[in-house]
Amino acid sequence: MCLGIPGQIIAITDAERMAALAEVSGVRREVNVACVAEGPLEALVGQWVLIHVGFAMSLIDEDEAAKTLEALRDLGEAQEALEQMAAGDAALEGRA
């Protein structure tokens, strides 16, 4: 399964390499925008994209980005709760 993470393009870092700076939940990283470039790269600044393994794979709207980020946060919280439950079960088994 492939997972795309929503990020917002905040700057073009190297037009020749089709590279841009994207922000994902406060973390900034360079991504390749060749798959979403349909005109001047500067037009991508401010746009939301789905990022997978360092590539902006598709443009998305801000509402879809917010919903996806919320779902990912919820999944992270659920995973954390499952890990805590598993650790508690292991501790109980160790006492028996």
N, CA, C and O atoms as a GROMACS GRO file, in nm:
protein
  384
    1MET      N    1   0.084  -0.118   0.000
    1MET     CA    2   0.000   0.000   0.000
    1MET      C    3   0.089   0.124   0.000
    1MET      O    4   0.188   0.131   0.073
    2CYS      N    5   0.053   0.221  -0.081
    2CYS     CA    6   0.125   0.347  -0.087
    2CYS      C    7   0.047   0.452  -0.011
    2CYS      O    8  -0.076   0.456  -0.017
    3LEU      N    9   0.118   0.537   0.059
    3LEU     CA   10   0.053   0.640   0.136
    3LEU      C   11   0.109   0.775   0.096
    3LEU      O   12   0.230   0.797   0.102
    4GLY      N   13   0.021   0.865   0.055
    4GLY     CA   14   0.062   1.000   0.023
    4GLY      C   15   0.031   1.090   0.142
    4GLY      O   16  -0.077   1.082   0.201
    5ILE      N   17   0.125   1.174   0.176
    5ILE     CA   18   0.110   1.266   0.289
    5ILE      C   19   0.087   1.406   0.232
    5ILE      O   20   0.164   1.452   0.148
    6PRO      N   21  -0.018   1.476   0.278
    6PRO     CA   22  -0.042   1.612   0.229
    6PRO      C   23   0.067   1.709   0.277
    6PRO      O   24   0.108   1.707   0.393
    7GLY      N   25   0.112   1.792   0.186
    7GLY     CA   26   0.207   1.896   0.219
    7GLY      C   27   0.179   2.018   0.134
    7GLY      O   28   0.121   2.009   0.026
    8GLN      N   29   0.221   2.134   0.185
    8GLN     CA   30   0.199   2.259   0.112
    8GLN      C   31   0.332   2.307   0.057
    8GLN      O   32   0.431   2.317   0.130
    9ILE      N   33   0.334   2.337  -0.072
    9ILE     CA   34   0.455   2.391  -0.136
    9ILE      C   35   0.474   2.533  -0.086
    9ILE      O   36   0.385   2.617  -0.099
   10ILE      N   37   0.592   2.559  -0.028
   10ILE     CA   38   0.615   2.694   0.026
   10ILE      C   39   0.722   2.772  -0.051
   10ILE      O   40   0.732   2.894  -0.037
   11ALA      N   41   0.801   2.702  -0.133
   11ALA     CA   42   0.903   2.772  -0.212
   11ALA      C   43   0.957   2.679  -0.320
   11ALA      O   44   0.956   2.557  -0.305
   12ILE      N   45   1.003   2.738  -0.427
   12ILE     CA   46   1.075   2.664  -0.531
   12ILE      C   47   1.223   2.677  -0.495
   12ILE      O   48   1.274   2.788  -0.482
   13THR      N   49   1.291   2.564  -0.479
   13THR     CA   50   1.431   2.568  -0.436
   13THR      C   51   1.528   2.553  -0.552
   13THR      O   52   1.639   2.607  -0.547
   14ASP      N   53   1.489   2.480  -0.658
   14ASP     CA   54   1.577   2.461  -0.773
   14ASP      C   55   1.491   2.427  -0.894
   14ASP      O   56   1.453   2.311  -0.914
   15ALA      N   57   1.460   2.527  -0.973
   15ALA     CA   58   1.371   2.508  -1.088
   15ALA      C   59   1.429   2.410  -1.189
   15ALA      O   60   1.355   2.333  -1.250
   16GLU      N   61   1.558   2.411  -1.206
   16GLU     CA   62   1.621   2.320  -1.302
   16GLU      C   63   1.600   2.173  -1.264
   16GLU      O   64   1.578   2.089  -1.350
   17ARG      N   65   1.606   2.145  -1.135
   17ARG     CA   66   1.585   2.008  -1.086
   17ARG      C   67   1.438   1.980  -1.051
   17ARG      O   68   1.405   1.872  -1.004
   18MET      N   69   1.350   2.079  -1.075
   18MET     CA   70   1.208   2.066  -1.042
   18MET      C   71   1.188   2.040  -0.892
   18MET      O   72   1.105   1.958  -0.853
   19ALA      N   73   1.266   2.109  -0.810
   19ALA     CA   74   1.264   2.088  -0.665
   19ALA      C   75   1.194   2.204  -0.596
   19ALA      O   76   1.209   2.321  -0.633
   20ALA      N   77   1.118   2.169  -0.493
   20ALA     CA   78   1.047   2.269  -0.414
   20ALA      C   79   1.055   2.231  -0.267
   20ALA      O   80   1.082   2.116  -0.232
   21LEU      N   81   1.031   2.329  -0.182
   21LEU     CA   82   1.025   2.306  -0.039
   21LEU      C   83   0.879   2.290  -0.001
   21LEU      O   84   0.796   2.376  -0.030
   22ALA      N   85   0.848   2.178   0.066
   22ALA     CA   86   0.712   2.152   0.110
   22ALA      C   87   0.710   2.144   0.261
   22ALA      O   88   0.806   2.099   0.324
   23GLU      N   89   0.600   2.188   0.320
   23GLU     CA   90   0.582   2.180   0.464
   23GLU      C   91   0.473   2.078   0.495
   23GLU      O   92   0.362   2.087   0.443
   24VAL      N   93   0.508   1.982   0.580
   24VAL     CA   94   0.415   1.877   0.622
   24VAL      C   95   0.407   1.882   0.773
   24VAL      O   96   0.501   1.842   0.842
   25SER      N   97   0.295   1.929   0.826
   25SER     CA   98   0.275   1.937   0.971
   25SER      C   99   0.392   2.003   1.042
   25SER      O  100   0.439   1.955   1.145
   26GLY      N  101   0.440   2.114   0.988
   26GLY     CA  102   0.547   2.190   1.050
   26GLY      C  103   0.688   2.145   1.012
   26GLY      O  104   0.785   2.212   1.046
   27VAL      N  105   0.700   2.034   0.942
   27VAL     CA  106   0.830   1.983   0.899
   27VAL      C  107   0.849   2.019   0.752
   27VAL      O  108   0.761   1.997   0.670
   28ARG      N  109   0.966   2.074   0.722
   28ARG     CA  110   0.995   2.114   0.584
   28ARG      C  111   1.093   2.017   0.520
   28ARG      O  112   1.191   1.975   0.582
   29ARG      N  113   1.064   1.982   0.395
   29ARG     CA  114   1.156   1.895   0.320
   29ARG      C  115   1.146   1.926   0.172
   29ARG      O  116   1.044   1.977   0.124
   30GLU      N  117   1.252   1.894   0.103
   30GLU     CA  118   1.254   1.918  -0.041
   30GLU      C  119   1.184   1.802  -0.113
   30GLU      O  120   1.204   1.686  -0.080
   31VAL      N  121   1.102   1.838  -0.211
   31VAL     CA  122   1.031   1.738  -0.291
   31VAL      C  123   1.046   1.771  -0.439
   31VAL      O  124   1.068   1.886  -0.477
   32ASN      N  125   1.033   1.670  -0.522
   32ASN     CA  126   1.035   1.687  -0.665
   32ASN      C  127   0.892   1.715  -0.712
   32ASN      O  128   0.800   1.643  -0.674
   33VAL      N  129   0.872   1.818  -0.793
   33VAL     CA  130   0.738   1.857  -0.836
   33VAL      C  131   0.711   1.831  -0.984
   33VAL      O  132   0.616   1.885  -1.041
   34ALA      N  133   0.795   1.749  -1.046
   34ALA     CA  134   0.780   1.722  -1.191
   34ALA      C  135   0.642   1.665  -1.225
   34ALA      O  136   0.588   1.695  -1.331
   35CYS      N  137   0.586   1.583  -1.137
   35CYS     CA  138   0.456   1.519  -1.165
   35CYS      C  139   0.338   1.616  -1.159
   35CYS      O  140   0.232   1.586  -1.213
   36VAL      N  141   0.355   1.731  -1.095
   36VAL     CA  142   0.243   1.824  -1.079
   36VAL      C  143   0.264   1.957  -1.149
   36VAL      O  144   0.177   2.043  -1.148
   37ALA      N  145   0.380   1.974  -1.210
   37ALA     CA  146   0.412   2.101  -1.277
   37ALA      C  147   0.340   2.108  -1.412
   37ALA      O  148   0.362   2.025  -1.500
   38GLU      N  149   0.255   2.208  -1.427
   38GLU     CA  150   0.183   2.226  -1.553
   38GLU      C  151   0.199   2.368  -1.606
   38GLU      O  152   0.119   2.412  -1.689
   39GLY      N  153   0.296   2.436  -1.560
   39GLY     CA  154   0.320   2.574  -1.601
   39GLY      C  155   0.439   2.625  -1.522
   39GLY      O  156   0.526   2.548  -1.484
   40PRO      N  157   0.443   2.756  -1.498
   40PRO     CA  158   0.554   2.810  -1.419
   40PRO      C  159   0.555   2.747  -1.279
   40PRO      O  160   0.450   2.737  -1.215
   41LEU      N  161   0.670   2.704  -1.234
   41LEU     CA  162   0.680   2.640  -1.103
   41LEU      C  163   0.634   2.731  -0.990
   41LEU      O  164   0.582   2.684  -0.889
   42GLU      N  165   0.654   2.861  -1.007
   42GLU     CA  166   0.614   2.957  -0.904
   42GLU      C  167   0.464   2.948  -0.875
   42GLU      O  168   0.419   2.985  -0.767
   43ALA      N  169   0.387   2.900  -0.972
   43ALA     CA  170   0.242   2.887  -0.954
   43ALA      C  171   0.208   2.778  -0.852
   43ALA      O  172   0.096   2.773  -0.801
   44LEU      N  173   0.303   2.690  -0.822
   44LEU     CA  174   0.280   2.584  -0.724
   44LEU      C  175   0.291   2.632  -0.580
   44LEU      O  176   0.240   2.567  -0.489
   45VAL      N  177   0.359   2.745  -0.558
   45VAL     CA  178   0.376   2.796  -0.423
   45VAL      C  179   0.239   2.826  -0.362
   45VAL      O  180   0.158   2.899  -0.420
   46GLY      N  181   0.215   2.766  -0.246
   46GLY     CA  182   0.086   2.780  -0.178
   46GLY      C  183  -0.009   2.664  -0.206
   46GLY      O  184  -0.110   2.648  -0.137
   47GLN      N  185   0.023   2.584  -0.306
   47GLN     CA  186  -0.062   2.470  -0.342
   47GLN      C  187  -0.038   2.352  -0.247
   47GLN      O  188   0.071   2.336  -0.192
   48TRP      N  189  -0.143   2.271  -0.228
   48TRP     CA  190  -0.133   2.147  -0.150
   48TRP      C  191  -0.112   2.031  -0.246
   48TRP      O  192  -0.174   2.025  -0.352
   49VAL      N  193  -0.025   1.939  -0.206
   49VAL     CA  194   0.006   1.822  -0.287
   49VAL      C  195   0.010   1.698  -0.199
   49VAL      O  196   0.029   1.707  -0.078
   50LEU      N  197  -0.009   1.581  -0.261
   50LEU     CA  198   0.015   1.455  -0.192
   50LEU      C  199   0.159   1.415  -0.222
   50LEU      O  200   0.199   1.407  -0.338
   51ILE      N  201   0.236   1.389  -0.117
   51ILE     CA  202   0.378   1.359  -0.130
   51ILE      C  203   0.400   1.211  -0.097
   51ILE      O  204   0.351   1.159   0.003
   52HIS      N  205   0.475   1.146  -0.185
   52HIS     CA  206   0.512   1.006  -0.163
   52HIS      C  207   0.658   0.988  -0.203
   52HIS      O  208   0.696   1.021  -0.316
   53VAL      N  209   0.738   0.936  -0.114
   53VAL     CA  210   0.882   0.913  -0.131
   53VAL      C  211   0.954   1.030  -0.200
   53VAL      O  212   1.033   1.010  -0.293
   54GLY      N  213   0.925   1.150  -0.153
   54GLY     CA  214   0.996   1.267  -0.204
   54GLY      C  215   0.944   1.328  -0.331
   54GLY      O  216   1.005   1.419  -0.386
   55PHE      N  217   0.830   1.279  -0.380
   55PHE     CA  218   0.769   1.332  -0.502
   55PHE      C  219   0.630   1.384  -0.472
   55PHE      O  220   0.551   1.317  -0.405
   56ALA      N  221   0.598   1.502  -0.523
   56ALA     CA  222   0.462   1.553  -0.519
   56ALA      C  223   0.387   1.482  -0.630
   56ALA      O  224   0.413   1.505  -0.748
   57MET      N  225   0.294   1.394  -0.592
   57MET     CA  226   0.228   1.306  -0.689
   57MET      C  227   0.102   1.366  -0.749
   57MET      O  228   0.069   1.338  -0.865
   58SER      N  229   0.030   1.448  -0.673
   58SER     CA  230  -0.092   1.510  -0.726
   58SER      C  231  -0.127   1.633  -0.645
   58SER      O  232  -0.091   1.646  -0.528
   59LEU      N  233  -0.199   1.723  -0.710
   59LEU     CA  234  -0.250   1.842  -0.643
   59LEU      C  235  -0.379   1.806  -0.570
   59LEU      O  236  -0.460   1.728  -0.622
   60ILE      N  237  -0.398   1.861  -0.451
   60ILE     CA  238  -0.522   1.842  -0.376
   60ILE      C  239  -0.566   1.977  -0.322
   60ILE      O  240  -0.487   2.070  -0.316
   61ASP      N  241  -0.693   1.986  -0.283
   61ASP     CA  242  -0.738   2.113  -0.227
   61ASP      C  243  -0.711   2.116  -0.076
   61ASP      O  244  -0.684   2.013  -0.015
   62GLU      N  245  -0.718   2.233  -0.019
   62GLU     CA  246  -0.685   2.253   0.122
   62GLU      C  247  -0.776   2.173   0.215
   62GLU      O  248  -0.731   2.122   0.317
   63ASP      N  249  -0.904   2.161   0.179
   63ASP     CA  250  -0.999   2.085   0.261
   63ASP      C  251  -0.961   1.937   0.265
   63ASP      O  252  -0.962   1.875   0.371
   64GLU      N  253  -0.929   1.881   0.150
   64GLU     CA  254  -0.888   1.741   0.144
   64GLU      C  255  -0.759   1.720   0.222
   64GLU      O  256  -0.744   1.619   0.292
   65ALA      N  257  -0.666   1.814   0.213
   65ALA     CA  258  -0.540   1.805   0.287
   65ALA      C  259  -0.567   1.803   0.437
   65ALA      O  260  -0.510   1.722   0.509
   66ALA      N  261  -0.655   1.892   0.484
   66ALA     CA  262  -0.686   1.899   0.627
   66ALA      C  263  -0.751   1.770   0.676
   66ALA      O  264  -0.716   1.719   0.782
   67LYS      N  265  -0.844   1.716   0.599
   67LYS     CA  266  -0.910   1.591   0.638
   67LYS      C  267  -0.812   1.475   0.642
   67LYS      O  268  -0.818   1.392   0.733
   68THR      N  269  -0.723   1.469   0.546
   68THR     CA  270  -0.625   1.360   0.542
   68THR      C  271  -0.527   1.371   0.658
   68THR      O  272  -0.493   1.271   0.720
   69LEU      N  273  -0.480   1.493   0.688
   69LEU     CA  274  -0.389   1.512   0.800
   69LEU      C  275  -0.456   1.474   0.932
   69LEU      O  276  -0.392   1.415   1.019
   70GLU      N  277  -0.584   1.508   0.947
   70GLU     CA  278  -0.658   1.472   1.068
   70GLU      C  279  -0.669   1.319   1.080
   70GLU      O  280  -0.649   1.264   1.189
   71ALA      N  281  -0.700   1.253   0.971
   71ALA     CA  282  -0.711   1.106   0.972
   71ALA      C  283  -0.576   1.043   1.008
   71ALA      O  284  -0.571   0.946   1.083
   72LEU      N  285  -0.467   1.097   0.955
   72LEU     CA  286  -0.334   1.044   0.987
   72LEU      C  287  -0.300   1.065   1.134
   72LEU      O  288  -0.239   0.978   1.196
   73ARG      N  289  -0.339   1.180   1.190
   73ARG     CA  290  -0.316   1.205   1.333
   73ARG      C  291  -0.396   1.105   1.417
   73ARG      O  292  -0.345   1.050   1.515
   74ASP      N  293  -0.522   1.082   1.377
   74ASP     CA  294  -0.605   0.985   1.448
   74ASP      C  295  -0.545   0.846   1.443
   74ASP      O  296  -0.546   0.774   1.543
   75LEU      N  297  -0.493   0.806   1.327
   75LEU     CA  298  -0.429   0.676   1.314
   75LEU      C  299  -0.306   0.665   1.404
   75LEU      O  300  -0.282   0.561   1.465
   76GLY      N  301  -0.231   0.773   1.413
   76GLY     CA  302  -0.114   0.775   1.501
   76GLY      C  303  -0.153   0.760   1.646
   76GLY      O  304  -0.087   0.688   1.721
   77GLU      N  305  -0.261   0.829   1.688
   77GLU     CA  306  -0.309   0.817   1.825
   77GLU      C  307  -0.360   0.677   1.852
   77GLU      O  308  -0.338   0.623   1.960
   78ALA      N  309  -0.429   0.617   1.755
   78ALA     CA  310  -0.480   0.480   1.771
   78ALA      C  311  -0.363   0.383   1.784
   78ALA      O  312  -0.367   0.292   1.867
   79GLN      N  313  -0.260   0.401   1.702
   79GLN     CA  314  -0.143   0.314   1.709
   79GLN      C  315  -0.076   0.326   1.845
   79GLN      O  316  -0.034   0.225   1.903
   80GLU      N  317  -0.065   0.448   1.896
   80GLU     CA  318  -0.003   0.470   2.027
   80GLU      C  319  -0.084   0.400   2.136
   80GLU      O  320  -0.027   0.338   2.226
   81ALA      N  321  -0.217   0.410   2.129
   81ALA     CA  322  -0.303   0.344   2.228
   81ALA      C  323  -0.287   0.192   2.221
   81ALA      O  324  -0.282   0.125   2.325
   82LEU      N  325  -0.280   0.138   2.100
   82LEU     CA  326  -0.261  -0.007   2.084
   82LEU      C  327  -0.127  -0.052   2.142
   82LEU      O  328  -0.118  -0.157   2.206
   83GLU      N  329  -0.024   0.027   2.120
   83GLU     CA  330   0.108  -0.007   2.173
   83GLU      C  331   0.107  -0.003   2.326
   83GLU      O  332   0.169  -0.088   2.390
   84GLN      N  333   0.037   0.095   2.385
   84GLN     CA  334   0.028   0.103   2.531
   84GLN      C  335  -0.049  -0.016   2.586
   84GLN      O  336  -0.012  -0.071   2.690
   85MET      N  337  -0.158  -0.055   2.517
   85MET     CA  338  -0.235  -0.171   2.560
   85MET      C  339  -0.150  -0.297   2.552
   85MET      O  340  -0.153  -0.379   2.644
   86ALA      N  341  -0.074  -0.313   2.445
   86ALA     CA  342   0.011  -0.431   2.429
   86ALA      C  343   0.118  -0.434   2.537
   86ALA      O  344   0.150  -0.541   2.589
   87ALA      N  345   0.174  -0.319   2.571
   87ALA     CA  346   0.275  -0.313   2.676
   87ALA      C  347   0.214  -0.349   2.811
   87ALA      O  348   0.277  -0.418   2.891
   88GLY      N  349   0.092  -0.304   2.836
   88GLY     CA  350   0.022  -0.339   2.960
   88GLY      C  351  -0.008  -0.486   2.969
   88GLY      O  352   0.008  -0.546   3.075
   89ASP      N  353  -0.051  -0.546   2.857
   89ASP     CA  354  -0.078  -0.689   2.854
   89ASP      C  355   0.050  -0.768   2.879
   89ASP      O  356   0.048  -0.868   2.951
   90ALA      N  357   0.160  -0.726   2.821
   90ALA     CA  358   0.287  -0.796   2.840
   90ALA      C  359   0.331  -0.787   2.986
   90ALA      O  360   0.384  -0.884   3.041
   91ALA      N  361   0.308  -0.672   3.049
   91ALA     CA  362   0.344  -0.656   3.189
   91ALA      C  363   0.259  -0.748   3.277
   91ALA      O  364   0.310  -0.809   3.372
   92LEU      N  365   0.130  -0.757   3.245
   92LEU     CA  366   0.042  -0.846   3.321
   92LEU      C  367   0.081  -0.991   3.304
   92LEU      O  368   0.077  -1.068   3.401
   93GLU      N  369   0.119  -1.031   3.184
   93GLU     CA  370   0.160  -1.169   3.160
   93GLU      C  371   0.289  -1.202   3.236
   93GLU      O  372   0.309  -1.315   3.279
   94GLY      N  373   0.373  -1.103   3.250
   94GLY     CA  374   0.499  -1.123   3.322
   94GLY      C  375   0.476  -1.144   3.471
   94GLY      O  376   0.558  -1.208   3.538
   95ARG      N  377   0.366  -1.093   3.525
   95ARG     CA  378   0.335  -1.106   3.668
   95ARG      C  379   0.268  -1.238   3.700
   95ARG      O  380   0.273  -1.285   3.814
   96ALA      N  381   0.207  -1.300   3.599
   96ALA     CA  382   0.129  -1.423   3.625
   96ALA      C  383   0.213  -1.541   3.656
   96ALA      O  384   0.160  -1.650   3.679
   0.00000   0.00000   0.00000
